[in-house]
Amino acid sequence: MRGLLIITGAPGAGKTTLLSRVVERLRARGVRVGGILSYEKRHSGRRVGFEILDLSSGERGMLAAESHGLGPRVGRYVVNLDTLARVAAPSILEALRSADVTVIDEVGPMELFSPDFRRAVEASLTSDKTILMVVHEKSRDPLVRRIREAAGDVVVVDPASRDRLVDLLEQKVMERLAAK
């Protein structure tokens, strides 16, 4: 049974919401969960960027924000490569060492600009750990293709299925943990 579970779906489908609920359920069962979650950052009801949360330490950092600063651009956002190198990549690597389950939210266009992040994701592909990974739905990046090929399961999320998928993902993770 492969340990890599992929979550994908259109923007706004509820991938992070689903993943957050699964993380809560796993932790309630005593499962050690590490890695990262990415959240929208809003101001006055408008999305102005994205923030990364290290699930183990609670450290946060801006992944991308609307600005005219330096860094790669994805749409109207400027990607913060420092946050990916300082928060995201180390969080993933630490989770691979010490957690039961590693969460990676998300492998998408913004994150893939970071060589540090890419190396951490590549390390997850050779790990024997259970991995919950959100993958950008339309990415054609070679690393994303390798992830899709390595996946044990791919779960496609949409707003109508998001709530019922919590139980399914929790069950799949628990089955993988029991098999180890």
Secondary structure by P-SEA (a helix, b strand, c coil): cccbbbbbbcccccaaaaaaaaaaaaaaaccccccbbbbbbbccccccbbbbbcccccbbbbccccccccccccccccccaaaaacccaaaaaaaaccccbbbbccccccccccaaaaaaaaaaaacccccccccccccccaaaaaaaaaccbbbbbcccccccaaaaaaaaaaaaaaac
